[in-house]
Amino acid sequence: MDRRQLIGLTLHGAALGGLAWAGVAHASPEKSGGGKGGYLSLPTATATVLRRDGRRGVMTVETGLDIADGALMERARLSQPRLSAVYNEVVRIAAERLLPDAPPDVEWLVLALQHATDAILGRAGAKLLLGTVMVA
């Protein structure tokens, strides 16, 4: 199949799909702020670590939020850049505290990230979910 035809079909399908979903997007309860909560995935937080032999490594932490309140979910969506920034800062502090060839202190990391989440959102109610914590 010709690439131009494929692109044309894709654009045509997206336009039709966009028209079909236009009414559904406006009826979404999360958009109005009064709906239910859910899961909010956040970008991976990273920091540089120094290894025993002097080389540098990377510490990565995958995070997400489980929020039951719709208003708090909307506040969390709007606060995603601030949450990402504070999560990167907490992971940087955890990487600085990391001893050479030792695993990260996940308990401290969870407490620090949960406190930072509550501070950014202004109240408790968003449960921090931790994915992979990896030092490479």
Secondary structure, DSSP 8 states (H G I E B T S, - for coil): --HHHHHHHHHHHHHHHHHHHHHHHHT-HHHHT-SEEEEEE---EEEEEE-TTS-EEEEEEEEEEEEEEHHHHHHHHHTHHHHHHHHHHHHHHHHHH--TT----HHHHHHHHHHHHHHHHSSS-EEEEEEEEEE-
